[in-house]
Amino acid sequence: MDNKRLLITRLNVWYDPAMEQILSAQPGFELRTCVQEGDEELTRQSLRQSHAYQIPSARDEVHDAWVVSKAFLQYCPQLLCVSVNGAGYDTVDVTACTEAGVMVLNQSGANAQSVAEATIALMLDVSRRVSESDRLIRHKRGFSREYLMGKEISGKTVGLIGFGHIGKKVSVLAQAFGMRVLVFDPYVDAATIHQMNGESVNFNELLKSSDFVSLHCPRNASTLNMFDEEVISKMKPGAIFISTARGGIHNEIALFNALESGHLSGAGIDVWNQEPPPLDHPLLSLENVVATFHTAGVTVEARRNMATWAAEQIIAVLQGEKPARCINPEVWPKFRKRYEKILGTRAVQQA
């Protein structure tokens, strides 16, 4: 492998320097960074030569021309793997990659602690009306402290939709406040949830019993618009809705209506259908909504993890090894044949 030049192309979003440091120290690897707004032909030329492509996971950060689609893959005959800079992979057509023999990697878990902390922060902010108090004290006088009276989260019930890396960490943090943790995740067994001091319940039970409902599931065909008007209406009156997952899982208009009517007492929203949301978005007009710009996982620590893990996984794949976090493991037989044809060396044999 040492005498082969393995080219990695990435788009020009911000990356922690760890990625470049790791790749530059690896013999035979070359990292190129392309400007999305630059010369399209130059970028395509780089991609045509590339064996790996590093791409943001947030759809709004990637121009249509550089989203990994079936048409995109036709321009990249040497491409062996696509690596997304996060847990989500909205910018990649995984099915098209599998058909083309291209491995898809993510950095699942790299930002789990950061997102879990942000989830608790939103719960505290909405409950204790921190942002609302901050906005009011900057512009008005003549109101009492009781006007801004909040509620404690201690002893309350939080319902988690999804119990992956982030959901598990939220469960641990919630227990520090003495919260009861309910979990709905059809892919995680009750024993595992119980070991984390959670209770496995069905969807409707979680909705009617939770003081907080927090989303930690991926956006896919089964979860898109999951929290529509009907589902939100089943939530406990006065409950608080939190999402640090993905925009589109909750219906924004249905959520606005539930908040405006008083059925829900507040919401903490980090993710949106359009990011950032338009300034005249109805949810931004409500004082009981704390809004952030998909920043739950944007911390120094999380970005360092993502850059490090991405570099290490790309190196492993281009050395013919199976990586730790592969979205489409079923691609391995086809990937291995392409790997050997493109690079002229055998991939590592693994079960």
BELBELJO-V941148 format. One line per field, one symbol per residue. burial: 1 if it has 16 or more other C-alpha atoms within 10 Angstrom, else 0. A space follows every 50 residues. Layout:
burial->???
//
This chain:
burial->00000111111100110111011000001111010100000011011111 11111111101100011111011001011111111111111111011101 11111111111111111111011111111111100000000000000000 00100111111111111111111110001111111000010010001111 10101111111111111110000111111001101111111111111111 11011111110011111111110010100000100111111101011000 01111111111111101111111011110011001101100010001000 0
//
